[in-house]
Amino acid sequence: MDFLLSLLEFAFGRQEQVLEALAQHAGYVVSVLVTAGVFAIVTGIVTRRNQLARELALSIASVFLTIPSLALFVIFIPLVGLGFAPSFIALFLYSLLPILRNTITGLDGIDPGVLESAKGMGLSPLQVLLRVELPLAWPVILAGIRVSSMLIVGIAAIATLVAGGGLGDFIKSGLARLPLPNSLEAIWLGTILCLLLALVIDLILQAARLATISKGIR
């Protein structure tokens, strides 16, 4: 109980820092999800009918996940410097695979009979894609986006090591000051806020799922 009170006192005494770190962390999640989502979905659409291109795209996206996270943040420093840029690039690369894989899986899972019916109604290939294929594959694609969002929230804490800011600042400062007063509070605050942010983002994506997917598809 004493530690909880100390944690609350630590958090409320640094409200401006907390809000700034939350805004930076959320900014990473939103910007990376939008950019990676568009890129991965377009890549999935373009490569879905070519077995070689599809497997190559999935293999490249998979390789990024095998690179140690700290190394992936650091290797771009000589090219783009410190701060937001190397953090954004690393998070972008980490977030591609779930969205790309689910885009391809969702499009492949559509009943060919549905596509033939759409073509028989006189729809062009672009109309079939936009009106039939993507809406039917959207639930699977959105599931991939949710997985990527959780990855980004967790890994974005490493951005602090390349001067990228975010909630990792609290964790880093706490670790650097152990066992001095308020060091554990800083670590716990950063960790708890990451968990709460992940929960809020997942709830938003759940709401988006309900708003964008018809009951028949659900």
C-alpha positions as CSV (number, residue, x, y, z in Angstrom):
1,M,0.0,0.0,0.0
2,D,2.8,2.4,0.8
3,F,4.4,1.7,-2.6
4,L,1.1,2.3,-4.3
5,L,0.7,5.7,-2.6
6,S,4.3,6.5,-3.5
7,L,3.7,5.6,-7.1
8,L,0.6,7.8,-7.3
9,E,2.4,10.7,-5.7
10,F,5.3,10.2,-8.2
11,A,2.9,10.2,-11.1
12,F,0.8,13.2,-10.1
13,G,3.9,15.2,-9.3
14,R,5.0,14.8,-12.9
15,Q,1.8,15.2,-14.9
16,E,3.4,17.3,-17.7
17,Q,6.1,14.6,-18.2
18,V,3.5,11.8,-18.1
19,L,1.2,13.5,-20.7
20,E,4.2,14.4,-23.0
21,A,5.5,10.8,-22.8
22,L,2.0,9.4,-23.4
23,A,1.5,11.7,-26.4
24,Q,4.9,10.6,-27.9
25,H,4.2,6.9,-27.4
26,A,0.7,7.2,-28.8
27,G,2.1,9.2,-31.7
28,Y,4.4,6.3,-32.6
29,V,1.5,3.8,-32.5
30,V,-0.9,5.9,-34.7
31,S,1.7,7.0,-37.3
32,V,3.3,3.5,-37.6
33,L,-0.1,1.7,-37.7
34,V,-1.4,4.0,-40.5
35,T,1.8,3.8,-42.6
36,A,2.5,0.1,-42.1
37,G,-1.2,-0.7,-42.5
38,V,-1.4,1.0,-45.9
39,F,1.9,-0.4,-47.1
40,A,1.2,-4.0,-45.9
41,I,-2.3,-4.1,-47.3
42,V,-1.2,-2.7,-50.7
43,T,1.7,-5.2,-50.8
44,G,-0.7,-8.1,-49.9
45,I,-3.1,-7.1,-52.7
46,V,-0.3,-6.7,-55.3
47,T,1.4,-10.0,-54.4
48,R,-1.5,-12.3,-53.6
49,R,-1.8,-13.9,-57.0
50,N,1.9,-14.4,-57.5
51,Q,3.2,-17.3,-55.3
52,L,6.8,-16.3,-55.6
53,A,6.2,-12.6,-54.9
54,R,3.9,-13.4,-52.0
55,E,6.4,-15.8,-50.3
56,L,9.2,-13.3,-50.9
57,A,7.2,-10.5,-49.3
58,L,6.3,-12.6,-46.3
59,S,9.9,-13.8,-45.9
60,I,11.3,-10.3,-45.9
61,A,8.7,-9.1,-43.4
62,S,9.5,-12.2,-41.2
63,V,13.3,-11.4,-41.3
64,F,12.7,-8.0,-39.6
65,L,11.2,-9.8,-36.6
66,T,14.4,-11.9,-36.1
67,I,16.6,-8.8,-35.7
68,P,17.1,-7.9,-32.1
69,S,15.0,-4.8,-31.3
70,L,17.8,-2.7,-29.9
71,A,19.9,-3.4,-32.9
72,L,17.1,-2.5,-35.3
73,F,16.7,0.9,-33.6
74,V,20.4,1.6,-33.6
75,I,21.4,0.6,-37.2
76,F,19.5,3.5,-38.7
77,I,21.2,6.2,-36.6
78,P,24.1,6.8,-39.1
79,L,21.5,7.3,-41.8
80,V,18.8,9.4,-40.1
81,G,20.3,10.5,-36.8
82,L,18.7,10.2,-33.3
83,G,15.1,10.8,-32.2
84,F,11.9,10.0,-34.0
85,A,13.2,8.8,-37.4
86,P,15.2,5.7,-36.4
87,S,12.4,4.7,-33.9
88,F,9.7,5.1,-36.5
89,I,11.6,3.1,-39.1
90,A,12.3,0.2,-36.6
91,L,8.7,0.1,-35.4
92,F,7.4,0.2,-39.0
93,L,9.5,-2.8,-40.0
94,Y,8.5,-4.7,-36.9
95,S,4.8,-4.1,-37.5
96,L,4.6,-5.3,-41.2
97,L,4.4,-9.1,-40.8
98,P,1.1,-9.5,-38.9
99,I,-0.8,-7.1,-41.2
100,L,0.8,-8.4,-44.4
101,R,0.2,-12.1,-43.5
102,N,-3.4,-11.5,-42.5
103,T,-4.1,-9.5,-45.6
104,I,-2.9,-12.4,-47.8
105,T,-4.7,-14.9,-45.6
106,G,-8.0,-12.9,-45.7
107,L,-7.9,-12.5,-49.4
108,D,-7.1,-16.1,-50.0
109,G,-9.9,-17.2,-47.8
110,I,-12.7,-15.7,-49.9
111,D,-15.0,-18.2,-51.6
112,P,-14.1,-18.2,-55.4
113,G,-17.9,-18.5,-56.1
114,V,-18.5,-15.1,-54.5
115,L,-15.9,-13.6,-56.8
116,E,-17.4,-15.3,-59.9
117,S,-20.8,-14.0,-58.9
118,A,-19.4,-10.4,-58.6
119,K,-17.7,-10.7,-62.0
120,G,-21.0,-12.0,-63.4
121,M,-22.7,-8.9,-62.2
122,G,-20.5,-6.8,-64.4
123,L,-18.1,-5.5,-61.8
124,S,-14.6,-4.6,-62.9
125,P,-11.6,-6.1,-61.2
126,L,-11.1,-2.9,-59.2
127,Q,-14.7,-2.9,-58.1
128,V,-14.5,-6.5,-57.1
129,L,-11.5,-5.7,-55.0
130,L,-13.0,-2.7,-53.3
131,R,-16.6,-3.9,-52.9
132,V,-16.2,-7.6,-52.3
133,E,-12.7,-8.8,-51.6
134,L,-11.5,-6.2,-49.1
135,P,-14.7,-6.0,-47.1
136,L,-14.8,-9.8,-46.8
137,A,-11.1,-9.9,-45.8
138,W,-11.3,-6.9,-43.5
139,P,-12.0,-8.8,-40.3
140,V,-8.8,-10.9,-40.8
141,I,-6.8,-7.8,-41.8
142,L,-8.0,-5.9,-38.7
143,A,-6.9,-8.8,-36.5
144,G,-3.4,-8.4,-37.9
145,I,-3.6,-4.6,-37.2
146,R,-4.5,-5.4,-33.6
147,V,-1.5,-7.7,-33.2
148,S,0.8,-5.1,-34.7
149,S,-0.5,-2.4,-32.4
150,M,0.4,-4.5,-29.3
151,L,3.9,-5.1,-30.7
152,I,4.4,-1.4,-31.3
153,V,3.2,-0.3,-27.9
154,G,5.7,-2.7,-26.2
155,I,8.7,-2.2,-28.5
156,A,8.3,1.6,-28.7
157,A,9.6,1.7,-25.1
158,I,13.0,1.1,-26.6
159,A,12.8,4.4,-28.5
160,T,14.1,6.1,-25.4
161,L,17.6,4.6,-26.0
162,V,17.9,6.5,-29.3
163,A,16.5,9.7,-27.9
164,G,13.0,8.9,-29.3
165,G,11.1,9.7,-26.1
166,G,7.9,7.9,-25.1
167,L,7.1,6.0,-21.9
168,G,10.4,4.3,-22.1
169,D,11.9,7.5,-20.6
170,F,10.5,6.6,-17.2
171,I,11.8,3.0,-17.4
172,K,15.2,4.1,-18.5
173,S,15.6,6.8,-15.9
174,G,14.4,4.4,-13.1
175,L,16.9,1.7,-14.2
176,A,19.7,4.3,-14.3
177,R,18.9,5.5,-10.8
178,L,18.4,2.1,-9.0
179,P,18.3,1.8,-6.0
180,L,17.8,5.5,-5.4
181,P,14.5,6.9,-4.2
182,N,11.7,6.9,-6.8
183,S,13.6,4.7,-9.2
184,L,11.2,1.8,-8.8
185,E,8.2,4.2,-9.1
186,A,9.6,5.4,-12.4
187,I,10.0,1.9,-13.8
188,W,6.5,0.9,-12.6
189,L,4.9,4.1,-13.9
190,G,6.3,3.5,-17.4
191,T,5.3,-0.1,-17.5
192,I,1.8,0.5,-16.2
193,L,1.2,3.3,-18.6
194,C,2.3,1.1,-21.5
195,L,-0.2,-1.5,-20.4
196,L,-3.0,1.0,-20.1
197,L,-2.2,2.5,-23.5
198,A,-2.2,-0.9,-25.1
199,L,-5.6,-1.6,-23.5
200,V,-7.1,1.7,-24.7
201,I,-5.8,1.1,-28.3
202,D,-7.1,-2.4,-28.4
203,L,-10.6,-1.1,-27.2
204,I,-10.5,1.5,-30.0
205,L,-9.7,-1.2,-32.6
206,Q,-12.5,-3.4,-31.1
207,A,-14.9,-0.5,-31.6
208,A,-13.6,0.1,-35.1
209,R,-14.2,-3.6,-35.8
210,L,-17.9,-3.3,-34.7
211,A,-18.3,-0.1,-36.7
212,T,-16.7,-1.3,-40.0
213,I,-17.8,-5.0,-40.2
214,S,-21.4,-5.9,-40.9
215,K,-23.2,-8.4,-38.7
216,G,-23.4,-10.9,-41.5
217,I,-19.6,-11.0,-41.9
218,R,-19.0,-11.1,-38.1
